């Protein structure tokens, strides 16, 4: 009986990452612009993992930009990090495009992709975050964005792997084990 209970618990823990259906929509078809306003063609990233992170310049987690850059530098042959500025949590990303660019480059040497400022929740939720947070669209799981620097990892075939709350460091094994 004890073994059955342990097996049941283990199955429920692992079923989150195993139970996956085909997404109803392709992440590669979603339109989003860079911070400079130029279209980003996500389909050019097929074959690479993509780590999507909603960012903010005035947050307690802002120092994660450094680790996001280190992660990108270490794995850029098989990973793209995409930062998505968002001002929905405590008004912690009030800056203009120029202010965000300058802040990220001067303070953290950011060279990974940064997008236009978007909403990650609510009535104006960007289609990318609709895909990332709705099982009906991504085929894997539903979630809500709780705060700045929440991370979503997509594999090279365009499937949602998992999501990680703000407290998860970008260099943690939880994330890097999927990329190696």
C-alpha positions as CSV (number, residue, x, y, z in Angstrom):
1,X,0.0,0.0,0.0
2,X,2.8,2.4,0.9
3,X,4.6,1.6,-2.4
4,X,1.4,2.4,-4.3
5,X,1.0,5.7,-2.5
6,X,4.6,6.6,-3.3
7,X,4.2,5.7,-7.0
8,X,1.0,7.7,-7.2
9,X,2.8,10.8,-5.7
10,X,5.7,10.3,-8.1
11,X,3.4,10.0,-11.1
12,X,1.5,13.2,-10.2
13,X,4.8,15.1,-9.8
14,X,6.2,13.9,-13.1
15,X,2.9,14.1,-15.0
16,X,3.1,17.9,-15.3
17,X,6.0,17.7,-17.6
18,X,5.0,14.4,-19.3
19,X,1.3,15.0,-20.0
20,X,1.5,17.1,-23.1
21,X,-0.7,17.3,-26.2
22,X,0.0,19.1,-29.4
23,X,-0.5,22.8,-29.1
24,X,-3.6,24.1,-30.8
25,X,-1.5,27.1,-32.1
26,X,2.1,27.4,-33.1
27,X,4.2,29.7,-31.0
28,X,6.1,30.4,-34.1
29,X,3.1,32.1,-35.7
30,X,2.7,34.7,-32.9
31,X,3.6,38.3,-33.8
32,X,5.6,40.5,-31.5
33,X,8.0,43.4,-32.1
34,X,11.4,44.1,-30.7
35,X,12.1,47.0,-28.3
36,X,13.0,49.0,-31.4
37,X,9.6,48.2,-33.0
38,X,10.9,45.8,-35.6
39,X,9.0,42.5,-36.1
40,X,10.6,39.4,-34.4
41,X,10.1,36.3,-36.5
42,X,9.9,33.5,-33.8
43,X,10.0,30.8,-36.5
44,X,13.7,31.7,-37.1
45,X,14.3,30.2,-33.6
46,X,13.0,26.7,-34.5
47,X,15.5,24.2,-33.2
48,X,16.5,26.4,-30.2
49,X,15.0,26.6,-26.7
50,X,13.4,29.9,-25.9
51,X,13.3,31.4,-22.4
52,X,10.6,34.1,-22.2
53,X,11.0,36.4,-19.2
54,X,8.7,39.3,-18.3
55,X,11.2,42.0,-17.1
56,X,11.2,45.2,-15.1
57,X,14.0,47.7,-14.5
58,X,12.9,48.7,-10.9
59,X,12.2,45.3,-9.4
60,X,14.0,43.4,-6.7
61,X,14.6,40.6,-9.2
62,X,16.1,43.0,-11.8
63,X,19.6,41.7,-11.0
64,X,18.5,38.5,-12.8
65,X,19.4,40.3,-16.0
66,X,23.0,39.4,-15.3
67,X,22.2,35.7,-14.9
68,X,19.9,35.8,-18.0
69,X,22.8,37.3,-20.0
70,X,25.2,34.6,-18.6
71,X,22.7,31.9,-19.5
72,X,22.4,33.3,-23.0
73,X,26.2,33.7,-23.5
74,X,26.8,30.1,-22.3
75,X,24.0,28.4,-24.4
76,X,23.4,30.8,-27.3
77,X,24.0,28.0,-29.8
78,X,20.8,26.2,-28.5
79,X,19.0,28.9,-26.6
80,X,17.4,32.4,-27.1
81,X,16.5,34.5,-24.1
82,X,13.7,37.0,-24.8
83,X,13.0,39.7,-22.3
84,X,9.6,41.2,-22.4
85,X,9.3,44.5,-20.5
86,X,6.1,44.8,-18.5
87,X,4.8,47.5,-16.2
88,X,1.9,45.5,-14.7
89,X,3.5,44.6,-11.4
90,X,4.0,47.6,-9.0
91,X,4.7,50.0,-12.0
92,X,8.3,48.7,-12.0
93,X,8.9,49.2,-15.7
94,X,7.8,52.8,-16.4
95,X,10.6,53.6,-18.8
96,X,10.5,54.5,-22.4
97,X,12.0,52.3,-25.1
98,X,15.2,54.3,-25.0
99,X,15.4,54.2,-21.2
100,X,14.9,50.4,-21.1
101,X,17.5,49.9,-23.8
102,X,20.0,52.1,-22.0
103,X,19.4,50.6,-18.6
104,X,19.7,47.0,-19.8
105,X,22.9,47.6,-21.9
106,X,24.7,49.9,-19.5
107,X,23.9,48.0,-16.3
108,X,23.9,44.4,-17.5
109,X,25.4,44.3,-21.0
110,X,22.2,42.7,-22.3
111,X,22.6,41.4,-25.9
112,X,19.7,38.9,-25.9
113,X,16.4,39.9,-27.6
114,X,14.2,42.5,-25.8
115,X,10.6,43.1,-27.0
116,X,8.2,45.9,-27.0
117,X,6.6,46.6,-23.6
118,X,3.5,44.3,-23.3
119,X,0.8,43.2,-20.9
120,X,1.3,39.6,-19.6
121,X,-2.1,39.3,-18.0
122,X,-5.5,40.9,-18.0
123,X,-7.8,42.2,-20.8
124,X,-4.9,43.4,-23.0
125,X,-2.7,40.2,-22.5
126,X,-0.4,39.9,-25.4
127,X,-1.1,36.8,-27.7
128,X,2.3,35.4,-26.7
129,X,1.3,35.3,-23.1
130,X,-2.1,33.9,-24.0
131,X,-0.2,31.0,-25.6
132,X,2.3,30.7,-22.7
133,X,-0.4,30.7,-20.0
134,X,-3.3,28.7,-21.6
135,X,-3.2,24.9,-21.9
136,X,-5.8,25.1,-24.7
137,X,-3.2,27.0,-26.7
138,X,0.1,25.5,-25.6
139,X,-1.0,21.9,-25.1
140,X,0.9,21.6,-21.8
141,X,-0.3,23.6,-18.8
142,X,-2.2,26.7,-17.7
143,X,-0.6,29.3,-15.4
144,X,-0.9,32.9,-14.3
145,X,2.0,35.3,-14.3
146,X,2.5,36.2,-10.6
147,X,5.3,38.8,-10.8
148,X,8.2,40.3,-12.8
149,X,10.9,37.8,-14.0
150,X,8.6,34.8,-14.2
151,X,10.1,32.5,-16.8
152,X,8.6,30.2,-19.5
153,X,10.8,27.7,-21.3
154,X,9.8,26.5,-24.8
155,X,11.8,23.6,-26.5
156,X,13.2,23.6,-30.0
157,X,10.0,22.1,-31.4
158,X,7.8,24.9,-30.0
159,X,6.4,23.0,-27.0
160,X,6.1,24.6,-23.6
161,X,8.5,22.8,-21.3
162,X,7.7,24.5,-18.0
163,X,7.4,27.8,-16.2
164,X,9.3,29.1,-13.3
165,X,8.4,31.8,-10.7
166,X,10.5,34.8,-10.1
167,X,12.5,33.2,-7.3
168,X,14.0,30.6,-9.7
169,X,17.4,31.8,-10.8
170,X,17.9,31.6,-14.6
171,X,21.1,29.6,-14.0
172,X,19.3,27.0,-11.8
173,X,19.5,23.3,-12.8
174,X,15.7,23.4,-13.1
175,X,16.2,25.4,-16.3
176,X,19.7,24.5,-17.5
177,X,19.1,20.7,-17.4
178,X,16.5,21.1,-20.2
179,X,19.0,23.1,-22.4
180,X,22.1,20.9,-22.1
